[in-house]
Amino acid sequence: MIVKIVFLLALLAGIFLFFRVKDKKSVEKKADDKLYAVDMKQDSICGAFVEETTKYKVKLHDKIYYFCSEECKNKFIEQNTNP
Ligand SMILES: [Zn+2]
């Protein structure tokens, strides 16, 4: 009888752990989805990825360039305005 109860508990623990791992994976998946939901643009100066909503952007030849900081933005302007 006791052996049966122990076996049942082990089985329940196994099911519990299985679902816990599954839940953790689905949460991680959701976090990934959120990460890719925002359109990311690459900073052409330092290569960093920035959100499209950044305030550091420059419009040049009908194309918009995105930057991670004022510094990168200024560097880009400098490179594209000086001959
Ligand atoms: Zn940058």
PDB file of the backbone (N, CA, C, O) and the ligand in Angstrom, with CONECT records:
HET     ZN  A 101       1
ATOM      1  N   MET A   1       0.829  -1.215   0.000  1.00  0.00           N
ATOM      2  CA  MET A   1       0.000   0.000   0.000  1.00  0.00           C
ATOM      3  C   MET A   1       0.860   1.261   0.000  1.00  0.00           C
ATOM      4  O   MET A   1       0.636   2.176  -0.792  1.00  0.00           O
ATOM      5  N   ILE A   2       1.838   1.299   0.889  1.00  0.00           N
ATOM      6  CA  ILE A   2       2.718   2.475   0.974  1.00  0.00           C
ATOM      7  C   ILE A   2       3.493   2.656  -0.333  1.00  0.00           C
ATOM      8  O   ILE A   2       3.665   3.777  -0.812  1.00  0.00           O
ATOM      9  N   VAL A   3       3.940   1.584  -0.883  1.00  0.00           N
ATOM     10  CA  VAL A   3       4.678   1.618  -2.150  1.00  0.00           C
ATOM     11  C   VAL A   3       3.797   2.254  -3.221  1.00  0.00           C
ATOM     12  O   VAL A   3       4.272   3.048  -4.034  1.00  0.00           O
ATOM     13  N   LYS A   4       2.543   1.909  -3.216  1.00  0.00           N
ATOM     14  CA  LYS A   4       1.599   2.456  -4.191  1.00  0.00           C
ATOM     15  C   LYS A   4       1.486   3.974  -4.030  1.00  0.00           C
ATOM     16  O   LYS A   4       1.480   4.701  -5.024  1.00  0.00           O
ATOM     17  N   ILE A   5       1.397   4.458  -2.782  1.00  0.00           N
ATOM     18  CA  ILE A   5       1.278   5.902  -2.512  1.00  0.00           C
ATOM     19  C   ILE A   5       2.543   6.633  -2.958  1.00  0.00           C
ATOM     20  O   ILE A   5       2.471   7.690  -3.585  1.00  0.00           O
ATOM     21  N   VAL A   6       3.691   6.065  -2.632  1.00  0.00           N
ATOM     22  CA  VAL A   6       4.973   6.669  -3.032  1.00  0.00           C
ATOM     23  C   VAL A   6       5.057   6.763  -4.546  1.00  0.00           C
ATOM     24  O   VAL A   6       5.488   7.775  -5.100  1.00  0.00           O
ATOM     25  N   PHE A   7       4.640   5.698  -5.199  1.00  0.00           N
ATOM     26  CA  PHE A   7       4.667   5.679  -6.661  1.00  0.00           C
ATOM     27  C   PHE A   7       3.764   6.778  -7.221  1.00  0.00           C
ATOM     28  O   PHE A   7       4.130   7.470  -8.171  1.00  0.00           O
ATOM     29  N   LEU A   8       2.582   6.929  -6.621  1.00  0.00           N
ATOM     30  CA  LEU A   8       1.610   7.930  -7.055  1.00  0.00           C
ATOM     31  C   LEU A   8       2.165   9.341  -6.865  1.00  0.00           C
ATOM     32  O   LEU A   8       2.006  10.202  -7.730  1.00  0.00           O
ATOM     33  N   LEU A   9       2.823   9.568  -5.713  1.00  0.00           N
ATOM     34  CA  LEU A   9       3.420  10.871  -5.425  1.00  0.00           C
ATOM     35  C   LEU A   9       4.526  11.207  -6.425  1.00  0.00           C
ATOM     36  O   LEU A   9       4.645  12.336  -6.900  1.00  0.00           O
ATOM     37  N   ALA A  10       5.323  10.194  -6.723  1.00  0.00           N
ATOM     38  CA  ALA A  10       6.419  10.382  -7.681  1.00  0.00           C
ATOM     39  C   ALA A  10       5.846  10.744  -9.048  1.00  0.00           C
ATOM     40  O   ALA A  10       6.379  11.599  -9.755  1.00  0.00           O
ATOM     41  N   LEU A  11       4.765  10.087  -9.400  1.00  0.00           N
ATOM     42  CA  LEU A  11       4.109  10.332 -10.680  1.00  0.00           C
ATOM     43  C   LEU A  11       3.577  11.768 -10.726  1.00  0.00           C
ATOM     44  O   LEU A  11       3.745  12.473 -11.722  1.00  0.00           O
ATOM     45  N   LEU A  12       2.925  12.192  -9.618  1.00  0.00           N
ATOM     46  CA  LEU A  12       2.387  13.554  -9.537  1.00  0.00           C
ATOM     47  C   LEU A  12       3.507  14.592  -9.619  1.00  0.00           C
ATOM     48  O   LEU A  12       3.382  15.611 -10.299  1.00  0.00           O
ATOM     49  N   ALA A  13       4.610  14.309  -8.906  1.00  0.00           N
ATOM     50  CA  ALA A  13       5.761  15.226  -8.932  1.00  0.00           C
ATOM     51  C   ALA A  13       6.301  15.345 -10.350  1.00  0.00           C
ATOM     52  O   ALA A  13       6.674  16.427 -10.803  1.00  0.00           O
ATOM     53  N   GLY A  14       6.335  14.215 -11.037  1.00  0.00           N
ATOM     54  CA  GLY A  14       6.811  14.194 -12.420  1.00  0.00           C
ATOM     55  C   GLY A  14       5.930  15.036 -13.321  1.00  0.00           C
ATOM     56  O   GLY A  14       6.429  15.804 -14.143  1.00  0.00           O
ATOM     57  N   ILE A  15       4.615  14.895 -13.171  1.00  0.00           N
ATOM     58  CA  ILE A  15       3.668  15.677 -13.972  1.00  0.00           C
ATOM     59  C   ILE A  15       3.804  17.164 -13.642  1.00  0.00           C
ATOM     60  O   ILE A  15       3.799  18.014 -14.533  1.00  0.00           O
ATOM     61  N   PHE A  16       3.926  17.464 -12.338  1.00  0.00           N
ATOM     62  CA  PHE A  16       4.065  18.847 -11.892  1.00  0.00           C
ATOM     63  C   PHE A  16       5.307  19.505 -12.506  1.00  0.00           C
ATOM     64  O   PHE A  16       5.248  20.621 -13.023  1.00  0.00           O
ATOM     65  N   LEU A  17       6.423  18.789 -12.435  1.00  0.00           N
ATOM     66  CA  LEU A  17       7.677  19.325 -12.982  1.00  0.00           C
ATOM     67  C   LEU A  17       7.585  19.504 -14.499  1.00  0.00           C
ATOM     68  O   LEU A  17       8.095  20.476 -15.055  1.00  0.00           O
ATOM     69  N   PHE A  18       6.923  18.546 -15.155  1.00  0.00           N
ATOM     70  CA  PHE A  18       6.769  18.602 -16.612  1.00  0.00           C
ATOM     71  C   PHE A  18       6.020  19.875 -17.007  1.00  0.00           C
ATOM     72  O   PHE A  18       6.419  20.574 -17.939  1.00  0.00           O
ATOM     73  N   PHE A  19       4.942  20.167 -16.297  1.00  0.00           N
ATOM     74  CA  PHE A  19       4.161  21.359 -16.640  1.00  0.00           C
ATOM     75  C   PHE A  19       4.878  22.653 -16.272  1.00  0.00           C
ATOM     76  O   PHE A  19       4.725  23.677 -16.938  1.00  0.00           O
ATOM     77  N   ARG A  20       5.662  22.586 -15.203  1.00  0.00           N
ATOM     78  CA  ARG A  20       6.429  23.778 -14.806  1.00  0.00           C
ATOM     79  C   ARG A  20       7.433  24.152 -15.896  1.00  0.00           C
ATOM     80  O   ARG A  20       7.568  25.324 -16.246  1.00  0.00           O
ATOM     81  N   VAL A  21       8.127  23.165 -16.423  1.00  0.00           N
ATOM     82  CA  VAL A  21       9.121  23.389 -17.480  1.00  0.00           C
ATOM     83  C   VAL A  21       8.415  23.922 -18.724  1.00  0.00           C
ATOM     84  O   VAL A  21       8.897  24.841 -19.387  1.00  0.00           O
ATOM     85  N   LYS A  22       7.270  23.330 -19.023  1.00  0.00           N
ATOM     86  CA  LYS A  22       6.493  23.739 -20.199  1.00  0.00           C
ATOM     87  C   LYS A  22       6.061  25.204 -20.072  1.00  0.00           C
ATOM     88  O   LYS A  22       6.160  25.981 -21.023  1.00  0.00           O
ATOM     89  N   ASP A  23       5.577  25.564 -18.867  1.00  0.00           N
ATOM     90  CA  ASP A  23       5.133  26.942 -18.627  1.00  0.00           C
ATOM     91  C   ASP A  23       6.281  27.919 -18.796  1.00  0.00           C
ATOM     92  O   ASP A  23       6.132  28.977 -19.408  1.00  0.00           O
ATOM     93  N   LYS A  24       7.424  27.550 -18.246  1.00  0.00           N
ATOM     94  CA  LYS A  24       8.599  28.418 -18.316  1.00  0.00           C
ATOM     95  C   LYS A  24       8.974  28.673 -19.776  1.00  0.00           C
ATOM     96  O   LYS A  24       9.310  29.791 -20.167  1.00  0.00           O
ATOM     97  N   LYS A  25       8.904  27.600 -20.567  1.00  0.00           N
ATOM     98  CA  LYS A  25       9.236  27.733 -21.986  1.00  0.00           C
ATOM     99  C   LYS A  25       8.270  28.657 -22.707  1.00  0.00           C
ATOM    100  O   LYS A  25       8.685  29.456 -23.546  1.00  0.00           O
ATOM    101  N   SER A  26       6.978  28.557 -22.387  1.00  0.00           N
ATOM    102  CA  SER A  26       5.993  29.397 -23.074  1.00  0.00           C
ATOM    103  C   SER A  26       6.148  30.858 -22.669  1.00  0.00           C
ATOM    104  O   SER A  26       5.888  31.759 -23.466  1.00  0.00           O
ATOM    105  N   VAL A  27       6.571  31.090 -21.432  1.00  0.00           N
ATOM    106  CA  VAL A  27       6.803  32.467 -20.978  1.00  0.00           C
ATOM    107  C   VAL A  27       7.993  33.060 -21.730  1.00  0.00           C
ATOM    108  O   VAL A  27       7.967  34.212 -22.164  1.00  0.00           O
ATOM    109  N   GLU A  28       9.037  32.242 -21.871  1.00  0.00           N
ATOM    110  CA  GLU A  28      10.220  32.708 -22.612  1.00  0.00           C
ATOM    111  C   GLU A  28       9.868  33.019 -24.066  1.00  0.00           C
ATOM    112  O   GLU A  28      10.361  33.984 -24.649  1.00  0.00           O
ATOM    113  N   LYS A  29       9.016  32.190 -24.628  1.00  0.00           N
ATOM    114  CA  LYS A  29       8.596  32.375 -26.020  1.00  0.00           C
ATOM    115  C   LYS A  29       7.856  33.717 -26.153  1.00  0.00           C
ATOM    116  O   LYS A  29       8.072  34.478 -27.096  1.00  0.00           O
ATOM    117  N   LYS A  30       6.982  33.976 -25.182  1.00  0.00           N
ATOM    118  CA  LYS A  30       6.217  35.227 -25.186  1.00  0.00           C
ATOM    119  C   LYS A  30       7.153  36.424 -25.115  1.00  0.00           C
ATOM    120  O   LYS A  30       6.947  37.425 -25.802  1.00  0.00           O
ATOM    121  N   ALA A  31       8.188  36.316 -24.273  1.00  0.00           N
ATOM    122  CA  ALA A  31       9.143  37.415 -24.121  1.00  0.00           C
ATOM    123  C   ALA A  31       9.849  37.673 -25.447  1.00  0.00           C
ATOM    124  O   ALA A  31      10.106  38.821 -25.811  1.00  0.00           O
ATOM    125  N   ASP A  32      10.162  36.592 -26.170  1.00  0.00           N
ATOM    126  CA  ASP A  32      10.803  36.720 -27.475  1.00  0.00           C
ATOM    127  C   ASP A  32       9.893  37.430 -28.458  1.00  0.00           C
ATOM    128  O   ASP A  32      10.331  38.302 -29.209  1.00  0.00           O
ATOM    129  N   ASP A  33       8.620  37.051 -28.448  1.00  0.00           N
ATOM    130  CA  ASP A  33       7.658  37.663 -29.361  1.00  0.00           C
ATOM    131  C   ASP A  33       7.592  39.164 -29.134  1.00  0.00           C
ATOM    132  O   ASP A  33       7.517  39.951 -30.078  1.00  0.00           O
ATOM    133  N   LYS A  34       7.622  39.545 -27.853  1.00  0.00           N
ATOM    134  CA  LYS A  34       7.540  40.957 -27.501  1.00  0.00           C
ATOM    135  C   LYS A  34       8.774  41.698 -28.026  1.00  0.00           C
ATOM    136  O   LYS A  34       8.695  42.836 -28.490  1.00  0.00           O
ATOM    137  N   LEU A  35       9.913  41.011 -27.936  1.00  0.00           N
ATOM    138  CA  LEU A  35      11.171  41.615 -28.365  1.00  0.00           C
ATOM    139  C   LEU A  35      11.139  41.937 -29.854  1.00  0.00           C
ATOM    140  O   LEU A  35      11.646  42.972 -30.288  1.00  0.00           O
ATOM    141  N   TYR A  36      10.535  41.034 -30.634  1.00  0.00           N
ATOM    142  CA  TYR A  36      10.520  41.232 -32.072  1.00  0.00           C
ATOM    143  C   TYR A  36       9.314  42.040 -32.558  1.00  0.00           C
ATOM    144  O   TYR A  36       9.208  42.355 -33.744  1.00  0.00           O
ATOM    145  N   ALA A  37       8.409  42.373 -31.636  1.00  0.00           N
ATOM    146  CA  ALA A  37       7.224  43.126 -32.020  1.00  0.00           C
ATOM    147  C   ALA A  37       7.593  44.560 -32.401  1.00  0.00           C
ATOM    148  O   ALA A  37       6.966  45.160 -33.274  1.00  0.00           O
ATOM    149  N   VAL A  38       8.621  45.102 -31.736  1.00  0.00           N
ATOM    150  CA  VAL A  38       9.072  46.451 -32.031  1.00  0.00           C
ATOM    151  C   VAL A  38      10.039  46.382 -33.214  1.00  0.00           C
ATOM    152  O   VAL A  38      10.973  45.581 -33.221  1.00  0.00           O
ATOM    153  N   ASP A  39       9.804  47.217 -34.192  1.00  0.00           N
ATOM    154  CA  ASP A  39      10.658  47.222 -35.374  1.00  0.00           C
ATOM    155  C   ASP A  39      12.022  47.809 -34.998  1.00  0.00           C
ATOM    156  O   ASP A  39      12.121  48.954 -34.555  1.00  0.00           O
ATOM    157  N   MET A  40      13.070  46.998 -35.185  1.00  0.00           N
ATOM    158  CA  MET A  40      14.404  47.447 -34.825  1.00  0.00           C
ATOM    159  C   MET A  40      15.179  47.930 -36.055  1.00  0.00           C
ATOM    160  O   MET A  40      15.129  47.317 -37.121  1.00  0.00           O
ATOM    161  N   LYS A  41      15.890  49.034 -35.879  1.00  0.00           N
ATOM    162  CA  LYS A  41      16.706  49.585 -36.967  1.00  0.00           C
ATOM    163  C   LYS A  41      18.157  49.589 -36.522  1.00  0.00           C
ATOM    164  O   LYS A  41      18.459  49.762 -35.341  1.00  0.00           O
ATOM    165  N   GLN A  42      19.051  49.396 -37.483  1.00  0.00           N
ATOM    166  CA  GLN A  42      20.464  49.351 -37.114  1.00  0.00           C
ATOM    167  C   GLN A  42      21.117  50.724 -37.247  1.00  0.00           C
ATOM    168  O   GLN A  42      20.954  51.429 -38.243  1.00  0.00           O
ATOM    169  N   ASP A  43      21.843  51.061 -36.225  1.00  0.00           N
ATOM    170  CA  ASP A  43      22.640  52.280 -36.179  1.00  0.00           C
ATOM    171  C   ASP A  43      23.805  52.057 -37.146  1.00  0.00           C
ATOM    172  O   ASP A  43      24.615  51.155 -36.930  1.00  0.00           O
ATOM    173  N   SER A  44      23.903  52.866 -38.214  1.00  0.00           N
ATOM    174  CA  SER A  44      24.959  52.626 -39.211  1.00  0.00           C
ATOM    175  C   SER A  44      26.334  53.088 -38.733  1.00  0.00           C
ATOM    176  O   SER A  44      27.338  52.818 -39.393  1.00  0.00           O
ATOM    177  N   ILE A  45      26.391  53.766 -37.617  1.00  0.00           N
ATOM    178  CA  ILE A  45      27.682  54.207 -37.078  1.00  0.00           C
ATOM    179  C   ILE A  45      28.306  53.146 -36.180  1.00  0.00           C
ATOM    180  O   ILE A  45      29.435  52.717 -36.417  1.00  0.00           O
ATOM    181  N   CYS A  46      27.583  52.724 -35.157  1.00  0.00           N
ATOM    182  CA  CYS A  46      28.172  51.750 -34.227  1.00  0.00           C
ATOM    183  C   CYS A  46      27.605  50.343 -34.381  1.00  0.00           C
ATOM    184  O   CYS A  46      28.111  49.410 -33.756  1.00  0.00           O
ATOM    185  N   GLY A  47      26.563  50.168 -35.202  1.00  0.00           N
ATOM    186  CA  GLY A  47      26.018  48.845 -35.447  1.00  0.00           C
ATOM    187  C   GLY A  47      24.982  48.369 -34.444  1.00  0.00           C
ATOM    188  O   GLY A  47      24.470  47.256 -34.565  1.00  0.00           O
ATOM    189  N   ALA A  48      24.666  49.197 -33.455  1.00  0.00           N
ATOM    190  CA  ALA A  48      23.689  48.813 -32.433  1.00  0.00           C
ATOM    191  C   ALA A  48      22.280  48.846 -33.020  1.00  0.00           C
ATOM    192  O   ALA A  48      21.993  49.599 -33.951  1.00  0.00           O
ATOM    193  N   PHE A  49      21.412  48.016 -32.455  1.00  0.00           N
ATOM    194  CA  PHE A  49      20.027  48.007 -32.907  1.00  0.00           C
ATOM    195  C   PHE A  49      19.205  48.927 -32.021  1.00  0.00           C
ATOM    196  O   PHE A  49      19.259  48.838 -30.794  1.00  0.00           O
ATOM    197  N   VAL A  50      18.456  49.798 -32.641  1.00  0.00           N
ATOM    198  CA  VAL A  50      17.638  50.757 -31.898  1.00  0.00           C
ATOM    199  C   VAL A  50      16.182  50.638 -32.318  1.00  0.00           C
ATOM    200  O   VAL A  50      15.876  50.182 -33.420  1.00  0.00           O
ATOM    201  N   GLU A  51      15.290  51.055 -31.429  1.00  0.00           N
ATOM    202  CA  GLU A  51      13.861  51.018 -31.742  1.00  0.00           C
ATOM    203  C   GLU A  51      13.539  52.114 -32.754  1.00  0.00           C
ATOM    204  O   GLU A  51      14.153  53.180 -32.777  1.00  0.00           O
ATOM    205  N   GLU A  52      12.564  51.807 -33.574  1.00  0.00           N
ATOM    206  CA  GLU A  52      12.154  52.739 -34.616  1.00  0.00           C
ATOM    207  C   GLU A  52      11.649  54.060 -34.020  1.00  0.00           C
ATOM    208  O   GLU A  52      11.658  55.100 -34.678  1.00  0.00           O
ATOM    209  N   THR A  53      11.218  53.991 -32.784  1.00  0.00           N
ATOM    210  CA  THR A  53      10.661  55.163 -32.115  1.00  0.00           C
ATOM    211  C   THR A  53      11.728  56.088 -31.511  1.00  0.00           C
ATOM    212  O   THR A  53      11.389  57.069 -30.848  1.00  0.00           O
ATOM    213  N   THR A  54      12.995  55.786 -31.735  1.00  0.00           N
ATOM    214  CA  THR A  54      14.067  56.606 -31.163  1.00  0.00           C
ATOM    215  C   THR A  54      13.989  58.051 -31.641  1.00  0.00           C
ATOM    216  O   THR A  54      13.516  58.328 -32.743  1.00  0.00           O
ATOM    217  N   LYS A  55      14.457  58.961 -30.805  1.00  0.00           N
ATOM    218  CA  LYS A  55      14.427  60.372 -31.208  1.00  0.00           C
ATOM    219  C   LYS A  55      15.678  60.744 -32.011  1.00  0.00           C
ATOM    220  O   LYS A  55      15.759  61.823 -32.598  1.00  0.00           O
ATOM    221  N   TYR A  56      16.660  59.816 -32.024  1.00  0.00           N
ATOM    222  CA  TYR A  56      17.883  60.082 -32.780  1.00  0.00           C
ATOM    223  C   TYR A  56      17.754  59.526 -34.194  1.00  0.00           C
ATOM    224  O   TYR A  56      18.164  58.397 -34.464  1.00  0.00           O
ATOM    225  N   LYS A  57      17.191  60.309 -35.079  1.00  0.00           N
ATOM    226  CA  LYS A  57      17.090  59.864 -36.467  1.00  0.00           C
ATOM    227  C   LYS A  57      17.302  61.021 -37.427  1.00  0.00           C
ATOM    228  O   LYS A  57      17.045  62.181 -37.108  1.00  0.00           O
ATOM    229  N   VAL A  58      17.781  60.666 -38.616  1.00  0.00           N
ATOM    230  CA  VAL A  58      18.097  61.670 -39.622  1.00  0.00           C
ATOM    231  C   VAL A  58      17.487  61.235 -40.945  1.00  0.00           C
ATOM    232  O   VAL A  58      17.596  60.072 -41.334  1.00  0.00           O
ATOM    233  N   LYS A  59      16.846  62.171 -41.636  1.00  0.00           N
ATOM    234  CA  LYS A  59      16.290  61.844 -42.947  1.00  0.00           C
ATOM    235  C   LYS A  59      17.273  62.357 -43.994  1.00  0.00           C
ATOM    236  O   LYS A  59      17.608  63.541 -44.018  1.00  0.00           O
ATOM    237  N   LEU A  60      17.729  61.460 -44.854  1.00  0.00           N
ATOM    238  CA  LEU A  60      18.703  61.812 -45.884  1.00  0.00           C
ATOM    239  C   LEU A  60      18.351  61.071 -47.170  1.00  0.00           C
ATOM    240  O   LEU A  60      18.196  59.850 -47.157  1.00  0.00           O
ATOM    241  N   HIS A  61      18.224  61.786 -48.262  1.00  0.00           N
ATOM    242  CA  HIS A  61      17.857  61.217 -49.565  1.00  0.00           C
ATOM    243  C   HIS A  61      16.625  60.312 -49.445  1.00  0.00           C
ATOM    244  O   HIS A  61      16.614  59.182 -49.932  1.00  0.00           O
ATOM    245  N   ASP A  62      15.589  60.843 -48.784  1.00  0.00           N
ATOM    246  CA  ASP A  62      14.312  60.133 -48.605  1.00  0.00           C
ATOM    247  C   ASP A  62      14.418  58.826 -47.825  1.00  0.00           C
ATOM    248  O   ASP A  62      13.503  58.003 -47.845  1.00  0.00           O
ATOM    249  N   LYS A  63      15.545  58.646 -47.138  1.00  0.00           N
ATOM    250  CA  LYS A  63      15.701  57.455 -46.308  1.00  0.00           C
ATOM    251  C   LYS A  63      15.933  57.925 -44.879  1.00  0.00           C
ATOM    252  O   LYS A  63      16.634  58.909 -44.643  1.00  0.00           O
ATOM    253  N   ILE A  64      15.337  57.209 -43.926  1.00  0.00           N
ATOM    254  CA  ILE A  64      15.525  57.601 -42.530  1.00  0.00           C
ATOM    255  C   ILE A  64      16.576  56.703 -41.882  1.00  0.00           C
ATOM    256  O   ILE A  64      16.514  55.477 -41.974  1.00  0.00           O
ATOM    257  N   TYR A  65      17.534  57.340 -41.230  1.00  0.00           N
ATOM    258  CA  TYR A  65      18.616  56.621 -40.546  1.00  0.00           C
ATOM    259  C   TYR A  65      18.406  56.763 -39.045  1.00  0.00           C
ATOM    260  O   TYR A  65      18.078  57.840 -38.547  1.00  0.00           O
ATOM    261  N   TYR A  66      18.599  55.665 -38.339  1.00  0.00           N
ATOM    262  CA  TYR A  66      18.353  55.638 -36.900  1.00  0.00           C
ATOM    263  C   TYR A  66      19.656  55.469 -36.128  1.00  0.00           C
ATOM    264  O   TYR A  66      20.565  54.763 -36.565  1.00  0.00           O
ATOM    265  N   PHE A  67      19.731  56.123 -34.983  1.00  0.00           N
ATOM    266  CA  PHE A  67      20.938  56.067 -34.162  1.00  0.00           C
ATOM    267  C   PHE A  67      20.640  55.827 -32.693  1.00  0.00           C
ATOM    268  O   PHE A  67      19.536  56.088 -32.214  1.00  0.00           O
ATOM    269  N   CYS A  68      21.651  55.322 -31.982  1.00  0.00           N
ATOM    270  CA  CYS A  68      21.469  55.003 -30.569  1.00  0.00           C
ATOM    271  C   CYS A  68      21.659  56.227 -29.694  1.00  0.00           C
ATOM    272  O   CYS A  68      21.161  56.277 -28.570  1.00  0.00           O
ATOM    273  N   SER A  69      22.383  57.221 -30.211  1.00  0.00           N
ATOM    274  CA  SER A  69      22.658  58.400 -29.391  1.00  0.00           C
ATOM    275  C   SER A  69      22.892  59.636 -30.252  1.00  0.00           C
ATOM    276  O   SER A  69      23.052  59.544 -31.469  1.00  0.00           O
ATOM    277  N   GLU A  70      22.909  60.766 -29.610  1.00  0.00           N
ATOM    278  CA  GLU A  70      23.170  62.043 -30.275  1.00  0.00           C
ATOM    279  C   GLU A  70      24.554  62.006 -30.920  1.00  0.00           C
ATOM    280  O   GLU A  70      24.766  62.546 -32.005  1.00  0.00           O
ATOM    281  N   GLU A  71      25.492  61.356 -30.227  1.00  0.00           N
ATOM    282  CA  GLU A  71      26.869  61.252 -30.703  1.00  0.00           C
ATOM    283  C   GLU A  71      26.947  60.547 -32.064  1.00  0.00           C
ATOM    284  O   GLU A  71      27.603  61.032 -32.986  1.00  0.00           O
ATOM    285  N   CYS A  72      26.269  59.398 -32.177  1.00  0.00           N
ATOM    286  CA  CYS A  72      26.270  58.647 -33.435  1.00  0.00           C
ATOM    287  C   CYS A  72      25.555  59.441 -34.518  1.00  0.00           C
ATOM    288  O   CYS A  72      25.974  59.439 -35.676  1.00  0.00           O
ATOM    289  N   LYS A  73      24.496  60.107 -34.147  1.00  0.00           N
ATOM    290  CA  LYS A  73      23.724  60.903 -35.104  1.00  0.00           C
ATOM    291  C   LYS A  73      24.611  62.016 -35.669  1.00  0.00           C
ATOM    292  O   LYS A  73      24.649  62.237 -36.879  1.00  0.00           O
ATOM    293  N   ASN A  74      25.312  62.702 -34.790  1.00  0.00           N
ATOM    294  CA  ASN A  74      26.198  63.792 -35.217  1.00  0.00           C
ATOM    295  C   ASN A  74      27.339  63.287 -36.099  1.00  0.00           C
ATOM    296  O   ASN A  74      27.735  63.938 -37.065  1.00  0.00           O
ATOM    297  N   LYS A  75      27.855  62.109 -35.739  1.00  0.00           N
ATOM    298  CA  LYS A  75      28.938  61.516 -36.520  1.00  0.00           C
ATOM    299  C   LYS A  75      28.461  61.232 -37.947  1.00  0.00           C
ATOM    300  O   LYS A  75      29.178  61.472 -38.919  1.00  0.00           O
ATOM    301  N   PHE A  76      27.257  60.724 -38.045  1.00  0.00           N
ATOM    302  CA  PHE A  76      26.656  60.388 -39.336  1.00  0.00           C
ATOM    303  C   PHE A  76      26.461  61.669 -40.165  1.00  0.00           C
ATOM    304  O   PHE A  76      26.776  61.693 -41.355  1.00  0.00           O
ATOM    305  N   ILE A  77      25.949  62.712 -39.543  1.00  0.00           N
ATOM    306  CA  ILE A  77      25.717  63.984 -40.237  1.00  0.00           C
ATOM    307  C   ILE A  77      27.051  64.535 -40.734  1.00  0.00           C
ATOM    308  O   ILE A  77      27.163  65.019 -41.860  1.00  0.00           O
ATOM    309  N   GLU A  78      28.050  64.449 -39.872  1.00  0.00           N
ATOM    310  CA  GLU A  78      29.398  64.924 -40.196  1.00  0.00           C
ATOM    311  C   GLU A  78      29.938  64.178 -41.440  1.00  0.00           C
ATOM    312  O   GLU A  78      30.459  64.797 -42.368  1.00  0.00           O
ATOM    313  N   GLN A  79      29.804  62.869 -41.434  1.00  0.00           N
ATOM    314  CA  GLN A  79      30.287  62.041 -42.550  1.00  0.00           C
ATOM    315  C   GLN A  79      29.549  62.299 -43.847  1.00  0.00           C
ATOM    316  O   GLN A  79      30.118  62.156 -44.929  1.00  0.00           O
ATOM    317  N   ASN A  80      28.293  62.675 -43.745  1.00  0.00           N
ATOM    318  CA  ASN A  80      27.485  62.832 -44.943  1.00  0.00           C
ATOM    319  C   ASN A  80      27.339  64.276 -45.418  1.00  0.00           C
ATOM    320  O   ASN A  80      26.709  64.523 -46.446  1.00  0.00           O
ATOM    321  N   THR A  81      27.901  65.215 -44.699  1.00  0.00           N
ATOM    322  CA  THR A  81      27.817  66.608 -45.124  1.00  0.00           C
ATOM    323  C   THR A  81      29.186  67.136 -45.573  1.00  0.00           C
ATOM    324  O   THR A  81      29.275  68.080 -46.358  1.00  0.00           O
ATOM    325  N   ASN A  82      30.247  66.507 -45.061  1.00  0.00           N
ATOM    326  CA  ASN A  82      31.586  66.925 -45.464  1.00  0.00           C
ATOM    327  C   ASN A  82      32.025  66.156 -46.702  1.00  0.00           C
ATOM    328  O   ASN A  82      31.796  64.950 -46.795  1.00  0.00           O
ATOM    329  N   PRO A  83      32.647  66.834 -47.642  1.00  0.00           N
ATOM    330  CA  PRO A  83      33.086  66.146 -48.855  1.00  0.00           C
ATOM    331  C   PRO A  83      34.288  65.213 -48.607  1.00  0.00           C
ATOM    332  O   PRO A  83      34.769  64.565 -49.537  1.00  0.00           O
TER     333      PRO A  83
HETATM  334 ZN    ZN A 101      25.408  54.238 -32.001  1.00  0.00          ZN2+
END
